[in-house]
Amino acid sequence: MRLDQFLRASRLVLRRTVAQELCEAGAVSVNGAPARSSRAVRVGDEIILTRRDRALAVRVAALPATKQVSRGEAPALYEILSETKPNDEVRDAE
């Protein structure tokens, strides 16, 4: 299955065109290497999706049988390895 189709089916990205744009911008890597949207995804691959100041690392657990996956089944397609979010600013007490 293509990377952009997997990102859409797993609901990590809302639209396939957004997934393609992220790949073109270099914001998606598979197994540590920048990936094109047409790259084949296999079970066990590690995908890092970077958006603004947040990065999400997931491992592909399963590939969907069809391109359409229900909202309840989508999280079963991947396992979250790590998620980095921006640090909240610490305000000094005066």
N, C-alpha and C positions, 0 to 999 in steps of 0.2 A: 504494500500500500504506500502511496506517495505521502511524503511528510506533511504537505499542506492539507491533504485529505484527512490524515490522522489527527492533526491539530484541531480541525473542525469537528470531526466525529467525536473526539474526546471532550469537546467543549472547552478546551484550553484557550481557544480563540473563537470569537463569535462568527466570523465569516472567513471563507477560504481566501478571498482576495486580501484580507488583512494578514493572513498567514503568509501569503506569497510576498507581500510588501515587507514583512518582518524578516523573511529569509533574504530578500534582496538587500536589505539594510545591514545584514550581518548580525542580527539580533537573535538568531537561532543557531545553536550548535548541536551536533549529534556526536556523541562519543568524543567530545573535546575538539572537534573540527567544525568550522563554519559549514552550514549545510544549505543547499539549494532546495527550493520547494519540491523539485521532482525527485529528490533522493528517496530511495526505498527505505522504509522503516521496518525493523524486525523486532520480535519479542526479545527483551533484554537490553535494547538500545537505551542510552541515557541522553535525554534531551534537556538542554538548558535554554529557557525562553527568557530574554531580557526585555523589559519594558520600562522606560523612563529610569527610575532609580530603584527598580525592583527586579529580582532574578528568581526564577522558579526552576528547580531541577527535578525532573521526573524520570522514572524508569518505565519503559513500555512493558506492561504486564500481559496484554492480549491485544490482538488485532480484531477489529469488528468484522463480522461476516458480511455486513452491508454498509453502505455509506451513511445510512440513517441509523442513528443510535438514540434510544430514549434517554431522557434526562436522568433517570434512575440508574441506567446501565453504564453511562459514560464514565463515572469515577472508577469503575472496575477495570478500565482499559489501561490505567497507569497507577504508579505508586509514587507518592511525593517523597523525594529524598531530602530536599532542603528548600527553604524559601527565605530570601533576605528582603527585608523591608527597610525603608529609610528610618533612621533613628529619630525619635521624637526629641525636639529641642528641650534641653533641661534649662529651666528658668531659675535664675539665682534669687534666693529669698533676700529681700532687702529689709 
